[in-house]
């Protein structure tokens, strides 16, 4: 498998995880309210996954711009 295919596949999996975490954050908010410590934990998880996705996009960008 080529590096670009691997990064693209990883990015797709991370996006799926981002959507799952967004749903979990929304469900947690609805169940426990915005002051719940669980909201902070879910928000941090989502932030970490979004940062991972951004890193994968940067990898792909660098890979495509190399001669």
Residue, then its C-alpha position, 0 to 999 in steps of 0.5 A: x500500500x502506498x503512503x498516500x493511500x495509507x494516510x488517506x485510509x487513516x484519515x477516513x478512520x479518524x473522521x469516523x472516530x471524530x463523528x462518533x466522539x461528537x455524538x458521544x459528547x452530544x449524548x453526554x451533554x443531553x444526559x448530564x448537562x454542561x457542567x458534568x466532568x464527563x463533558x470535559x473528558x469527552x471534549x478532550x477526546x474529541x480535541x485529540x482526535x481532531x488534532x490527529x486528523x489535522x496531523x494526517x492531513x499535514x502529512x498528506x500535504x507534505x507528501x504531495x508537495x515533495x518533488 
